[in-house]
Amino acid sequence: MNPILAEILRTRDKLACESGILPEEGEFLQDIVMKIRPKISLEIGFAYGISALFICEALKKVKGEKHIVIDPKPYSSYNGIGIRNIRKAKYDTLIEFIEAPSEMGLPDLLKKGTRIDFAFVDGWHSFDHALVDFFYINRMLNVEGVIAFDDVNWPSISKLCRYVSRYPCYKTHASWPARQNCGALTIAAKTLEYVATRQMKFWRADLSILRRRCVAFRKVKEDDRNAAWYAEF
């Protein structure tokens, strides 16, 4: 493990860890990267750079070319700790920072003809905003590429994942269990699962999504839906 990342995790630095992913989730993301061996990866949201450190460590091992990070203020948010962590870990040459909201940065990447093999979505968590993130990433993601969503135990992200699971071109690739102690969010997820089970409204895949913290989908073919496509979610 990169010594900078190891030190952050060893000391459990409060500031760095309260907005970062858990070590187990970081290893989950690394496992995906190691298996699909992306050339170009993308991440929405940066904070202290914990997830970026995990992804870059694996990306470097598989000789990936670039990790694109989109964040409105990567150089000033959290007093710039994330940038310092990346530089200390010597991953700054691997990362391309886009200092913009994702709804502006993603269209620009699409216009440039950017293609990606892996994406990690951990930005603004409202349903509509995360859906916009997915819309553009789907346009850029190569077939056999993977998109992973963090905080699937949030109702908004859970709903988005149920929607993605309906797409003919996506299959669930892998998932990581939710935290044992996540308070009201766990209660909300269990309540939704109970209602779904009682009403027999959702597919079994939806029930597994409700019990996860991070869910990854693999793009199995080009998105060839017609203009009238719709699926209940």
C-alpha positions, 0 to 999 in steps of 0.5 A: 500500500502507498505509504501516504494512504497507509499512514492516513488509515493507520492514524485514522486521521479524523478530518481525512476519514470523516469524508472519505470511504472506508478502507474496505470500500477502497479495497473493493474499488481496487479489486475492480480496477485490478480486474478490468485494468482501465486505461482511463478512469474517472471520479466525481467528488474529491474531498480529502482524496482518499478514494482517489488514492485507492484508485490511483494505487491500483491504476498504477499497478495495471499501467493505467494512463489517467485518472480524471477527477471532477470537483468544484474546488479540488484545490481549496476544499478542505484546506487543500488537504486532498491535493497535498495527499495526492502530491505526497503519494506522487500520483499528481502526474497520474491525475487530471483535475477538472475544477468544475461542477460535474454537470459542467465538467462531464459535458466538456469531456464528452465534447472532447470525445473522452472515453473511459473504462471505470467511473466512481460516482460520489458527488452531489447526492440528490437523485436528479444530480446523480442521474445527470452524472450517470447520463454523461458517464454512460455516453463515455463509458466503453463496453465492458467498462464499470461504473460504481456508485457510493452511498447506495444506502441513501434513498436517492442513490438507491433509486438511481441504482434501481433505474440503472439496473433496468438498462439493457446494456448494464449488469450488476458487476459487484457490490460491497456491504453497507456499514453495520452502523449507519443510523437513520439511513440503515433504518430507511433502507430496511423500511424500503426493503420491507415495503418492497417485499410486502408489495412485491413491487421490485425485482430481487436485484433491487433488494440486494441494492438496498442492502449495499453501500457501493454497487458497481455495474458493468456495461455489457453492450452499447446503449441502443435503447430507442426514443420510446424506451422506459422501464419501471423502477 
